[in-house]
């Protein structure tokens, strides 16, 4: 497992080894002991799988509030996407900053998004499948969204708002400064 640090402390790019032959490949996408040996000790309890049919589909920026905050480990099962994490921890030296990574079936990369970060993605290819692990189950009463195009954050999605395919929730989400955040820098996850 190759582990790359990003500009946001705790947000990591994980690239599992692929073992291939004429039949295809085998890859271990997650292993508790392997990650624990690298100091990553997240207990994932739920797997999610979504399909976005159209290029330019944006989902996010999403997070869950306490008592059900979520860490996520995101990968692409088919197609390609640009995956984004935004630091929403009050008092963090990187508050409001973002990092992104191209995740595709081809490159096998994964993005680890810790608690205290909002998450979103945009699809780069049609029929893109996103598969991700969560550290707590979905809790609708804790579900929150931040505007994907919040100018204070400035994510470069590579698609104009007028060309983006959005849910009503994402199209009407407030800016970070309007919705606030329950997370503080230095809090235990």
trRosetta pair geometry for C-beta under 8 A, 3 or more apart (Angstrom, degrees):
i j d omega theta_ij theta_ji phi_ij phi_ji
1 14 6.0 -17 -174 -165 107 97
1 15 7.1 151 -162 76 56 46
1 16 5.4 -26 -107 -107 80 58
1 17 6.7 -93 -64 -13 41 83
1 28 7.9 -78 -66 86 102 99
1 31 7.6 -145 -45 36 139 109
1 34 5.5 108 2 157 140 131
1 35 7.5 -63 110 -75 169 67
1 38 7.5 -103 94 -26 125 147
2 14 7.2 148 80 -160 56 44
2 15 4.2 -10 59 60 107 101
2 16 8.0 -142 24 -62 72 13
2 17 7.7 111 -16 -61 85 71
3 12 5.7 -16 -165 -175 91 128
3 13 7.5 148 -158 79 43 53
3 14 5.7 -10 -105 -105 72 72
3 15 7.9 -161 -69 24 32 69
3 38 5.6 130 -22 -163 166 155
4 12 6.6 146 73 -165 50 71
4 13 4.2 -12 59 59 108 102
4 14 7.8 -157 24 -69 72 30
4 15 7.5 39 -7 -5 105 104
5 9 7.9 -7 -163 -117 109 48
5 12 6.3 -43 -104 -110 43 79
6 11 4.6 -46 49 96 130 99
6 12 6.7 -159 -5 -96 95 28
6 13 6.5 101 -56 -20 103 94
6 85 7.8 115 80 53 159 125
6 99 4.4 89 167 179 137 169
6 101 7.6 -99 -92 -53 133 114
7 94 7.2 158 136 -129 85 142
7 97 7.2 -92 117 142 115 133
7 99 5.4 165 45 -82 93 120
8 11 4.2 35 83 19 107 125
8 85 6.3 -145 67 101 154 115
8 87 5.3 -165 -141 -52 124 113
8 94 5.4 -178 -116 129 79 156
8 97 6.4 -179 -83 98 105 105
8 98 7.6 -31 -45 -151 139 19
8 99 5.0 -137 3 -8 111 123
8 117 7.2 98 148 -107 145 133
9 94 7.1 160 11 14 87 140
10 112 7.8 -114 156 114 63 103
10 114 4.2 -44 154 0 123 147
10 116 7.8 36 90 65 158 117
10 117 7.5 -171 98 -32 117 131
11 85 4.6 -178 -120 77 138 154
11 99 5.6 155 107 51 148 134
11 111 7.1 -6 -173 -173 92 92
11 112 6.6 172 -153 84 43 71
11 113 6.3 12 -120 -109 91 52
11 114 6.7 -115 -72 6 59 92
11 117 6.4 115 -75 -100 110 168
12 40 7.4 -87 30 -87 156 135
12 111 7.5 159 84 -156 46 48
12 112 4.3 6 55 45 91 119
13 101 5.3 161 -100 -114 119 158
13 109 5.7 -17 -172 -167 102 114
13 110 7.1 147 -161 74 52 48
13 111 6.0 -26 -103 -100 66 64
13 112 7.6 -149 -72 14 20 82
14 35 8.0 -22 -116 -102 147 105
14 73 7.3 -14 33 -151 138 107
14 109 7.2 138 75 -162 44 60
14 110 4.5 -24 65 64 95 104
14 111 7.8 -178 21 -81 79 15
14 112 6.0 68 -15 -30 113 108
15 107 7.4 -67 -124 156 114 85
15 108 6.0 89 -153 101 78 95
15 109 5.0 -35 -91 -103 90 69
15 110 7.2 175 -80 18 39 76
16 27 4.8 108 110 -178 124 104
16 28 5.7 -156 -160 73 133 58
16 29 5.4 -115 -14 -107 157 40
16 108 6.1 -103 55 159 81 120
16 110 7.3 43 -13 -4 94 120
17 27 6.8 -174 90 -129 45 81
17 28 7.5 18 55 35 82 88
18 25 4.4 2 -179 -178 106 142
18 26 7.3 150 -158 71 60 36
18 27 4.6 -33 -102 -78 71 109
18 108 5.9 -147 -49 -65 121 166
19 25 6.2 142 72 -159 39 79
19 26 5.0 -21 63 59 97 90
19 27 7.2 166 17 -75 70 54
20 24 6.4 -97 -137 137 91 31
20 25 3.6 -41 -86 -91 93 88
20 26 7.5 175 -79 16 49 59
21 24 7.6 5 59 45 59 33
21 25 7.9 142 14 -90 51 50
27 108 6.2 -135 -138 -145 166 134
28 31 5.4 18 154 -43 125 115
28 34 7.6 111 118 -1 130 156
29 75 6.2 -86 -156 -9 128 167
29 110 6.9 116 -166 -56 92 144
30 35 7.2 -14 -158 -28 72 132
30 44 7.3 -22 175 22 156 151
30 73 6.4 98 -93 116 126 157
30 133 6.6 60 -74 -28 164 153
31 34 3.9 59 84 13 113 115
31 35 6.5 158 79 -10 60 86
32 35 6.2 -67 -149 43 25 103
32 36 6.0 26 157 -21 66 112
33 36 5.6 -54 -140 37 29 113
33 37 6.5 37 156 -25 62 102
34 37 5.9 -54 -158 28 29 114
34 38 7.2 11 149 -4 60 106
35 38 5.7 -66 -157 44 40 104
35 40 4.0 -70 173 79 98 112
35 41 7.3 163 118 -75 97 39
35 42 7.5 -54 134 31 143 84
36 39 7.5 66 -169 -65 35 10
36 40 6.7 -102 -76 69 31 58
36 41 5.2 58 -113 -89 84 86
40 112 7.0 -63 -139 -150 139 163
42 71 5.0 -100 -140 85 142 148
42 73 7.5 160 82 -40 143 113
42 112 7.9 170 6 -157 150 114
42 114 7.9 -144 -82 -117 135 75
42 135 5.2 -84 -177 -94 105 121
43 135 6.2 89 72 -146 58 86
44 47 7.6 58 155 -67 121 72
44 71 7.9 -100 -88 85 79 97
44 73 6.7 -58 -86 16 140 119
44 133 4.0 -13 -150 170 145 122
44 134 6.5 113 -149 67 84 27
44 135 5.7 -73 -101 -89 51 54
45 134 6.8 -55 57 93 72 75
45 135 6.5 61 10 -173 91 28
45 136 6.4 25 45 -112 127 25
45 137 6.2 -72 106 -49 117 74
46 133 7.1 142 81 -160 49 54
46 134 4.5 -18 67 57 101 105
46 136 7.4 -5 9 118 119 21
46 137 5.0 119 -49 -103 142 61
46 138 7.0 -147 140 -17 168 76
47 131 7.0 -3 -175 -174 100 88
47 132 7.3 168 -153 90 58 34
47 133 5.6 -30 -99 -99 69 65
47 134 7.6 -176 -83 14 22 79
48 130 7.9 -2 111 110 94 89
48 131 7.2 171 89 -152 53 43
48 132 5.3 -12 59 62 96 81
48 133 7.8 176 18 -85 75 18
48 134 6.4 47 -11 -19 111 114
48 138 7.9 88 -79 -49 129 117
49 77 7.1 12 -141 -9 100 151
49 129 6.6 -6 -171 -173 89 102
49 130 7.3 165 -152 85 42 52
49 131 5.1 -2 -106 -106 79 77
50 59 7.3 37 114 -40 160 173
50 129 7.2 166 85 -152 42 55
50 130 4.9 -7 58 57 91 99
51 127 6.8 -20 -167 -156 103 57
51 128 7.3 155 -154 82 53 43
51 129 5.3 -23 -99 -99 74 74
51 130 7.8 -172 -77 20 28 72
52 57 3.8 -159 -172 72 129 153
52 59 7.1 -135 -77 -25 133 118
52 81 7.9 92 41 -91 135 120
52 123 4.5 -154 96 -48 134 145
52 127 7.9 176 83 -126 49 12
52 128 5.1 -12 59 61 95 93
52 130 7.2 35 -5 -8 104 109
52 165 7.6 147 -168 85 108 129
53 57 7.4 100 50 -45 52 145
53 126 6.3 0 171 -164 51 84
53 127 5.9 12 -130 -79 52 56
54 57 5.2 117 71 -47 81 103
54 123 7.0 127 94 72 45 138
54 126 6.2 -16 -120 -117 28 82
54 165 5.1 90 79 -20 129 160
55 123 5.7 -132 -127 108 39 98
55 124 6.5 2 -138 176 93 19
55 125 6.3 -26 -92 -134 97 10
55 126 5.6 -57 -38 -62 84 67
56 122 6.5 -15 -141 -172 33 104
56 123 6.6 -47 17 65 20 84
56 159 4.5 151 -131 -137 93 154
56 163 5.4 -83 -158 137 152 91
56 164 5.5 -142 167 -116 95 44
56 165 5.6 104 105 0 86 90
57 122 6.9 161 79 -151 43 56
57 123 4.5 28 45 13 92 119
57 128 7.6 -165 47 47 120 116
57 164 7.6 105 -125 -170 20 69
57 165 4.3 -40 -100 71 67 114
57 166 7.9 163 -153 -69 57 37
58 120 6.6 21 -177 173 87 117
58 121 7.3 -171 -142 95 54 39
58 122 4.7 -19 -94 -96 79 85
58 148 5.2 76 155 -154 138 172
58 157 6.2 -13 -99 -152 128 149
58 159 7.1 -158 -50 69 114 132
58 164 4.8 -15 3 -163 121 120
58 165 7.0 152 15 64 67 56
58 166 5.8 -15 62 -89 96 83
58 170 6.4 -179 105 157 93 151
59 62 7.2 -25 152 -14 81 124
59 120 6.0 -172 97 -149 52 75
59 121 5.9 3 54 53 89 78
59 130 7.9 -136 46 28 143 161
59 167 7.3 48 -115 -3 75 113
59 170 6.6 -125 -134 -67 38 150
60 84 6.7 167 109 64 157 108
60 118 6.9 128 -171 155 102 96
60 119 5.8 -108 -120 115 130 49
60 120 1.7 -166 94 -105 153 96
60 121 6.2 100 -5 8 133 48
60 145 7.3 -178 -166 -141 32 92
60 146 8.0 -7 163 57 70 78
60 148 5.7 97 95 -96 72 103
60 170 6.8 45 53 -120 22 122
61 84 7.1 -73 -102 99 100 117
61 86 5.7 0 -153 17 147 134
61 118 4.0 51 161 146 110 126
61 119 6.6 147 -156 66 69 21
61 120 4.2 -81 -92 -30 57 125
61 145 6.5 130 74 -162 53 66
61 146 4.3 -29 74 61 114 95
61 147 7.4 8 25 75 102 22
61 148 5.6 149 -21 -95 81 61
61 150 7.7 -56 18 3 135 119
61 153 7.7 -35 -25 110 161 176
61 155 7.8 155 -63 -18 123 151
61 173 7.4 175 46 130 72 161
62 118 6.4 148 64 -162 22 83
62 119 5.7 -38 61 65 77 78
62 120 6.4 123 6 -76 75 79
62 143 7.1 -26 -160 -163 106 84
62 144 7.1 145 -155 83 57 51
62 145 5.4 -29 -97 -100 67 76
62 146 7.9 -159 -70 19 24 73
63 69 7.3 -7 174 -142 95 82
63 70 7.2 -168 -157 47 58 92
63 88 6.6 -117 -21 41 165 149
63 117 7.1 -176 -98 99 123 34
63 118 4.5 -86 -37 -103 113 67
63 119 6.8 121 -75 12 72 78
63 144 5.5 -22 68 67 77 100
63 145 8.0 156 23 -90 64 32
63 146 7.6 25 8 -9 105 104
64 68 5.1 -64 152 106 130 87
64 69 5.4 172 90 -121 86 35
64 70 4.7 71 30 -4 120 100
64 136 6.9 -130 90 75 150 121
64 138 7.7 -157 -83 -137 141 47
64 139 6.0 97 -155 48 131 98
64 142 4.4 53 -168 123 88 110
64 143 5.9 -31 -102 -91 81 47
64 144 6.9 151 -105 17 28 84
65 68 7.3 49 78 56 48 72
65 69 6.5 -36 -178 -78 15 80
65 142 4.5 -141 51 -158 75 87
65 144 6.0 70 -33 -15 99 127
65 182 4.8 81 -144 16 100 145
66 69 5.4 -22 -71 -30 62 101
66 142 7.4 -155 72 -136 11 129
66 182 5.7 -135 18 130 95 141
67 142 7.4 -115 47 -87 48 142
68 136 4.6 -171 -163 134 76 146
68 137 7.2 -60 -154 66 126 63
68 139 3.8 84 71 9 167 147
68 142 4.5 168 56 32 108 165
69 115 4.4 73 133 -142 125 111
69 116 7.3 31 -176 -43 144 55
69 135 7.9 -2 107 78 66 116
69 136 6.7 98 73 16 33 139
69 142 7.6 -122 -69 166 45 137
69 182 8.0 -143 -76 84 117 117
69 183 7.4 101 -118 -81 147 110
69 189 7.5 -131 96 -168 130 70
70 115 6.8 163 81 -96 20 78
70 134 4.8 -32 -153 -159 122 100
70 135 5.5 157 -149 45 56 83
70 136 5.2 -120 -89 43 76 89
71 112 7.3 4 174 -177 105 81
71 113 6.4 174 -162 93 59 60
71 114 5.0 -22 -119 -138 106 41
71 115 5.1 -61 -60 -37 84 72
71 134 7.3 147 74 -155 48 48
71 135 4.1 48 41 -13 88 133
71 189 6.9 24 -52 -174 122 135
72 111 7.9 21 104 99 94 84
72 112 7.6 174 91 -152 51 41
72 113 4.5 4 55 55 92 108
72 119 5.7 -5 39 -64 144 170
72 132 5.1 9 -173 173 105 127
72 133 6.6 153 -155 78 53 55
72 134 5.6 -16 -100 -98 77 67
72 135 7.6 -110 -62 -6 41 85
73 110 5.7 17 178 167 85 127
73 111 7.6 175 -152 85 44 42
73 112 5.3 -9 -106 -104 78 73
73 113 7.7 -165 -74 23 32 71
73 132 6.1 167 79 -156 47 74
73 133 4.3 6 48 47 101 106
74 83 5.4 167 102 -141 140 149
74 103 6.7 -123 121 -38 95 174
74 110 6.2 160 78 -162 45 74
74 111 4.8 -11 56 56 103 90
74 112 8.0 -173 19 -77 72 27
74 113 6.6 32 -7 -4 112 113
74 119 7.2 161 -40 -168 142 134
74 121 7.3 -174 173 -53 152 136
74 130 6.5 -18 -162 -170 99 102
74 131 7.7 143 -156 81 51 45
74 132 4.2 -17 -102 -100 65 117
75 103 6.1 -154 -146 -173 42 131
75 108 7.4 -7 -154 -167 119 46
75 109 7.3 -177 -125 100 82 39
75 110 4.2 -40 -77 -100 95 92
75 111 7.9 169 -72 17 50 63
75 130 7.7 154 82 -157 37 57
75 131 5.4 -24 69 68 87 92
75 132 6.9 159 20 -84 60 63
76 79 6.2 -115 -176 74 118 70
76 80 6.3 36 -169 -113 164 32
76 81 5.6 176 -92 20 121 100
76 103 4.3 154 -19 132 111 96
76 104 5.2 -46 76 -128 152 16
76 105 5.5 -103 117 -51 101 56
76 109 8.0 30 17 63 102 69
76 128 6.6 -49 -148 -169 107 97
76 129 6.8 116 -170 79 60 63
76 130 6.3 -38 -107 -103 59 59
76 131 7.4 136 -127 21 9 83
77 105 6.6 10 141 -93 23 97
77 129 3.8 -51 64 101 107 119
77 130 7.1 -158 10 -82 91 7
77 131 4.6 80 -44 -19 112 118
78 105 5.2 20 -118 -63 32 136
78 127 6.5 -42 119 128 121 89
78 128 6.4 -167 95 -139 70 38
78 129 4.3 55 35 20 91 109
79 104 6.9 -111 118 -141 39 76
79 105 6.3 89 28 -15 28 109
79 123 6.6 -10 144 -156 140 101
79 124 7.1 158 161 64 93 75
79 125 4.0 -162 -156 75 90 113
79 126 7.0 -138 -116 80 127 30
79 127 5.9 180 -64 92 127 61
79 128 3.1 -124 94 -103 152 73
79 129 6.3 133 19 15 108 61
80 102 6.8 -5 -171 -172 105 93
80 103 7.1 166 -153 91 57 48
80 104 3.8 -11 -106 -104 87 102
80 105 7.2 -91 -65 10 66 74
80 106 7.4 -13 -81 19 106 103
80 123 7.4 110 85 -166 55 61
80 124 4.0 -49 102 65 102 118
80 125 4.6 82 31 -2 89 110
80 128 6.3 -89 45 -112 33 123
81 102 7.7 165 88 -152 39 52
81 103 5.4 -13 65 64 86 93
81 104 7.4 166 21 -80 55 59
81 121 4.6 25 166 175 128 125
81 122 6.5 162 -159 81 80 38
81 123 5.2 -47 -101 -107 89 48
81 124 5.9 -171 -94 2 27 89
81 128 5.5 126 -55 169 99 148
81 130 6.3 9 -7 -84 161 108
82 100 5.4 17 173 178 95 125
82 101 7.5 168 -156 81 58 29
82 102 5.8 -32 -102 -96 70 61
82 103 7.7 153 -106 20 19 75
82 121 6.3 162 80 -155 48 73
82 122 5.1 -3 52 55 99 90
82 124 6.2 96 -24 -50 86 110
82 157 6.9 156 81 -151 135 56
82 158 6.5 111 -1 18 161 128
83 100 6.4 158 81 -154 43 70
83 101 5.4 -21 60 61 96 80
83 102 7.8 150 16 -107 80 12
83 103 5.0 28 -9 -1 123 122
83 111 4.6 -164 112 9 139 149
83 119 7.6 -14 -173 -164 89 92
83 120 7.8 170 -154 95 51 39
83 121 4.6 -23 -103 -99 61 107
84 98 5.6 -1 -169 -173 104 121
84 99 7.2 167 -146 86 59 40
84 100 4.5 -24 -93 -96 77 92
84 119 6.9 151 86 -155 63 46
84 120 5.0 -14 61 66 109 80
84 121 6.4 174 14 -84 80 48
84 122 8.0 40 -12 -3 116 86
84 155 5.5 28 -145 -137 157 137
84 157 7.8 -62 -38 -95 145 78
85 98 6.6 164 84 -150 44 70
85 99 5.7 -5 56 56 91 85
85 100 7.8 175 19 -82 62 46
85 111 6.6 -167 -32 164 114 126
85 113 4.5 -172 -102 -118 120 99
85 117 4.6 8 -173 165 101 136
85 118 7.2 150 -158 76 50 47
85 119 5.8 -15 -103 -99 68 72
86 96 7.1 -12 -177 -151 102 28
86 97 7.2 176 -148 91 65 30
86 98 4.5 -29 -95 -93 77 93
86 117 6.1 150 68 -166 41 77
86 118 4.4 -13 56 55 105 98
86 119 7.7 -156 19 -65 78 30
86 120 7.8 17 -8 13 110 102
86 146 7.2 -99 74 69 151 147
86 153 5.7 -16 -133 -145 137 134
86 155 7.3 -78 -74 -62 116 118
86 176 7.8 -129 143 -80 139 137
87 92 5.2 -121 164 101 127 153
87 94 4.6 86 25 108 165 94
87 95 5.6 -116 115 -108 107 30
87 96 6.7 -43 75 13 85 24
87 97 5.5 15 29 54 115 76
87 98 7.5 -151 7 -78 72 43
87 116 7.1 4 -150 135 64 92
87 117 5.8 -39 -95 -106 42 86
88 95 7.2 66 -133 -148 22 76
88 96 7.5 74 -99 -72 55 47
88 116 6.4 -164 65 174 72 55
88 117 6.3 140 15 -122 85 29
88 118 5.2 70 -25 -22 132 96
88 146 7.4 -167 -92 -39 139 152
88 176 6.5 -145 -121 -140 104 120
88 181 4.4 -172 159 -115 101 145
88 183 5.8 89 103 49 82 125
89 92 4.1 81 82 -35 100 125
89 95 6.3 -118 71 -97 58 87
89 116 4.3 17 -66 -176 108 118
89 117 7.7 -34 -26 -64 95 60
89 181 7.1 -134 -95 135 22 143
89 183 4.5 -76 -105 127 67 109
89 184 6.0 71 -170 175 83 10
89 185 4.4 110 136 -68 117 65
89 187 7.4 -154 -144 26 114 103
90 95 6.6 47 -119 -114 26 140
90 181 5.9 174 -39 77 91 113
90 183 6.7 157 7 93 77 58
90 184 4.9 -35 61 -109 95 68
90 185 6.6 -123 87 -6 44 83
91 95 7.0 113 44 -54 20 134
91 184 5.6 31 26 -163 123 80
91 185 4.0 -130 92 29 93 113
91 186 7.1 -45 103 7 132 105
92 95 4.4 136 62 -56 89 79
92 116 7.8 126 -54 161 142 125
92 185 3.9 163 -70 -82 67 123
93 185 7.6 102 -7 -130 59 160
94 97 4.4 -78 -178 39 84 128
95 185 7.4 -88 -63 -49 103 120
96 152 5.9 -68 -158 139 131 97
96 153 5.6 -135 -172 -98 77 70
96 176 6.3 172 -109 85 91 163
97 153 7.8 165 -108 -147 15 72
98 153 5.8 66 -30 178 122 101
98 154 7.5 -162 23 73 122 67
98 155 5.2 -34 81 -89 170 90
100 155 7.1 108 -55 -152 127 99
100 156 7.7 -120 11 62 151 79
101 109 6.2 -121 153 133 125 139
101 111 5.1 165 46 -80 130 115
102 107 6.9 73 111 28 94 154
102 109 7.3 79 92 51 59 141
102 124 7.5 14 -140 -22 96 156
103 107 7.0 -133 -146 70 37 111
103 109 5.1 -125 -113 81 72 92
103 110 6.8 65 -125 -101 125 30
103 111 6.3 -97 -58 -16 131 101
103 121 7.8 -51 39 -130 119 134
104 107 4.9 76 52 18 93 93
104 108 7.9 -30 80 -20 61 33
104 109 7.5 44 29 31 61 93
104 124 7.6 -55 -89 58 105 131
104 125 7.8 73 -129 4 104 129
105 108 7.6 20 178 -68 30 57
113 117 5.1 -132 -173 88 88 127
113 119 4.7 52 176 -86 171 121
114 117 5.7 85 64 6 65 118
114 189 6.3 -87 -178 -109 105 136
115 135 7.1 -73 -56 56 102 146
115 183 7.2 178 148 -114 81 131
115 189 4.3 135 44 -148 129 94
116 183 4.1 157 -122 -172 79 150
116 185 7.9 112 -169 -90 144 49
116 187 7.2 160 -82 60 129 108
116 189 7.1 -99 -12 -107 110 83
118 146 5.3 -33 -132 22 166 126
118 176 8.0 -127 -12 -97 150 108
120 148 5.7 180 178 -114 167 100
120 155 7.6 40 70 179 126 177
121 130 6.5 152 61 -102 157 148
122 157 4.7 106 -33 -166 153 101
122 158 6.7 179 91 53 149 95
122 159 5.9 -175 -166 15 147 127
122 164 7.4 -78 -124 -126 114 102
123 126 7.6 79 145 -97 131 24
123 128 4.2 -179 -137 30 112 144
124 128 7.1 96 43 -76 60 147
124 158 7.9 12 -101 90 92 145
125 128 5.4 121 70 -68 79 102
134 137 7.1 111 101 -101 127 23
134 138 7.3 57 94 -54 171 67
136 139 7.0 -23 132 -16 115 114
138 143 7.2 17 -168 -73 85 115
139 142 4.2 33 95 25 113 113
139 143 6.8 -175 87 -39 57 79
140 143 5.3 -36 -145 1 39 123
144 179 6.4 138 -173 170 120 138
145 169 5.6 127 -8 156 160 97
145 170 6.1 -123 -172 -97 147 57
145 173 3.8 -97 119 -112 107 130
145 174 8.0 121 93 31 74 63
145 179 7.9 -156 80 -93 44 169
146 150 5.9 -34 159 -31 100 141
146 153 7.5 89 138 -27 131 150
146 173 5.7 96 146 151 8 127
146 174 7.0 -56 -130 82 52 61
146 175 6.9 34 -164 -163 86 24
146 176 5.0 21 -143 -75 132 73
146 179 6.1 -135 -97 38 78 142
147 150 4.3 124 77 -58 100 82
147 173 4.6 -180 -71 92 52 93
147 174 6.3 -94 -30 123 99 16
147 175 5.2 -30 22 -83 125 53
147 176 7.8 -107 36 -27 84 63
148 155 6.7 -75 178 57 68 135
148 157 6.8 38 157 -62 114 143
148 164 7.6 -180 86 -172 146 163
148 166 7.6 -146 17 -111 139 121
148 170 6.0 24 -21 -175 117 106
148 173 7.2 87 -17 53 68 134
149 155 7.5 -106 -104 54 40 93
149 157 7.6 -67 -86 -3 81 130
149 161 5.5 -21 -55 -80 162 115
150 153 4.4 60 83 15 106 107
150 154 7.7 -73 95 -30 67 41
150 155 7.9 59 48 6 78 95
150 175 4.5 126 -127 -134 106 79
150 176 5.6 77 -171 -8 165 90
151 154 6.2 37 -165 -73 42 75
151 175 7.8 -33 31 -121 70 127
152 175 6.3 87 17 -174 118 119
152 176 6.1 -116 78 43 128 112
152 177 6.3 87 0 -22 167 112
153 176 6.4 106 -48 -14 112 132
157 164 7.2 20 118 -92 152 124
159 163 5.2 -123 -176 89 93 109
159 164 5.2 118 121 -78 120 82
160 163 4.7 78 60 15 85 102
160 164 7.0 -138 95 -24 41 87
161 164 5.5 -47 -145 16 34 119
166 170 4.5 -131 -163 87 100 112
166 171 4.3 125 117 -62 134 89
167 170 4.8 88 52 12 81 99
167 171 6.8 -147 90 -7 39 90
168 171 5.7 -57 -140 39 30 112
168 172 6.2 0 168 5 66 115
169 172 6.8 -83 -150 48 18 90
169 173 6.5 42 154 -60 61 94
170 173 5.6 -23 -142 -15 35 119
173 179 7.7 -29 178 -46 82 145
174 178 3.9 -113 171 90 123 125
174 179 4.5 145 79 -48 120 98
175 178 4.8 89 57 7 77 106
175 179 7.2 -177 83 -1 37 89
176 179 6.4 -69 -139 45 28 95
176 180 7.9 119 172 -59 57 11
176 181 7.1 -2 -166 -44 92 109
177 180 7.9 28 -171 -68 25 50
183 187 6.4 -137 -160 40 67 138
184 187 4.8 98 66 -30 82 114
